[in-house]
Amino acid sequence: MNSSVEDRGPFSVVHLHGRITIESDMVLLETLFDHAGIPEGKPIVVDLSGVNFIDSAGLGELVALNRRAVAAGGKLVLAAARGKVKDLLELTQIGQLIPLAPTTIEGEEILTRPA
């Protein structure tokens, strides 16, 4: 898995690429999200457009990161999932826990809307 963080002022965009699996470095994923601002409660758009596979462990890690974000006063939005990744997110109904957006721009709009 490759990744990067883009600071957009009031929120961050985390770009993920490759596979998010039990074999992935989950510590790296957690460190990446800490760098993006989870401990400070910064809202984060997770760009999944470059993710071509996610297993149950990867999905569980995203749920755990969302739980940490919410506990710190922040929020995650999963954006731009495609193919089998999008199918899995819909099948598991993860959108009931973490907002889903079809694009990163729409994910940013979700984060910047007044509550």
C-alpha positions in Angstrom: 0.0 0.0 0.0 1.2 3.5 -0.9 -0.2 6.6 0.5 0.1 10.4 1.0 -1.5 13.1 3.0 -2.6 16.4 1.6 -3.2 19.3 4.1 -6.2 21.4 2.9 -6.3 23.7 5.9 -9.4 22.9 7.9 -9.2 19.2 6.8 -6.8 16.7 5.3 -7.1 14.3 2.3 -5.5 10.9 2.7 -4.8 9.3 -0.6 -4.5 5.5 -0.4 -3.2 3.3 -3.2 -3.0 -0.5 -3.6 -4.4 -3.1 -1.3 -5.6 -2.6 2.3 -5.3 -6.1 3.8 -4.2 -8.0 6.8 -0.8 -8.2 5.1 -0.7 -4.4 4.8 1.3 -2.4 7.3 -1.6 -1.4 9.6 0.8 0.5 11.8 1.8 2.6 8.8 -1.9 3.3 8.1 -2.4 4.4 11.7 0.7 6.6 11.6 -0.5 8.1 8.3 -3.9 9.0 9.8 -2.2 10.4 12.9 -0.1 12.7 10.6 -3.4 13.7 8.8 -4.7 15.0 12.1 -6.9 12.3 13.8 -5.5 13.1 17.3 -6.3 16.8 16.9 -9.9 16.0 15.6 -9.2 17.2 12.1 -11.8 16.1 9.6 -10.3 13.7 6.9 -11.4 12.7 3.4 -10.1 9.2 2.7 -9.5 9.0 -1.1 -10.0 5.3 -2.1 -9.8 5.9 -5.8 -6.4 4.1 -5.9 -7.4 1.2 -3.8 -8.0 -1.9 -5.8 -8.7 -4.4 -2.9 -9.7 -4.3 0.7 -10.3 -7.3 3.0 -12.1 -7.5 6.3 -9.0 -6.5 8.3 -8.6 -3.4 6.2 -12.2 -2.6 6.5 -12.0 -3.1 10.3 -9.0 -0.8 10.4 -10.9 2.0 8.7 -13.8 1.6 11.2 -11.3 1.7 14.1 -9.7 4.9 12.6 -13.2 6.4 12.3 -13.9 5.6 15.9 -10.7 7.4 17.0 -11.5 10.4 14.8 -15.0 10.8 16.2 -13.7 10.4 19.8 -11.2 13.2 19.1 -14.0 15.4 17.7 -13.2 14.8 14.0 -14.8 13.0 11.2 -13.8 10.7 8.3 -15.4 10.5 4.9 -14.6 7.6 2.5 -14.5 8.9 -1.0 -14.1 7.8 -4.6 -14.2 4.1 -4.0 -14.6 2.1 -7.3 -15.1 -1.4 -8.5 -15.0 -4.2 -5.9 -14.0 -1.8 -3.2 -17.2 0.2 -3.7 -19.2 -3.0 -3.9 -17.8 -4.1 -0.5 -18.5 -0.8 1.1 -22.1 -0.9 -0.1 -22.6 -4.6 0.8 -21.3 -4.1 4.4 -23.3 -0.9 4.7 -20.3 0.9 6.2 -22.0 4.2 5.1 -24.1 3.9 8.2 -20.9 4.4 10.3 -18.7 6.5 7.9 -20.1 8.9 5.3 -19.5 7.8 1.7 -18.9 10.2 -1.2 -18.6 9.4 -4.9 -15.7 11.8 -5.3 -13.1 13.5 -3.1 -14.6 16.9 -4.0 -18.0 15.7 -2.7 -16.2 14.3 0.4 -14.7 17.7 1.0 -18.2 19.3 0.7 -19.6 16.9 3.3 -16.8 18.0 5.7 -17.3 21.7 5.1 -21.1 21.8 5.3 -22.5 23.5 8.3 -23.8 21.0 10.9 
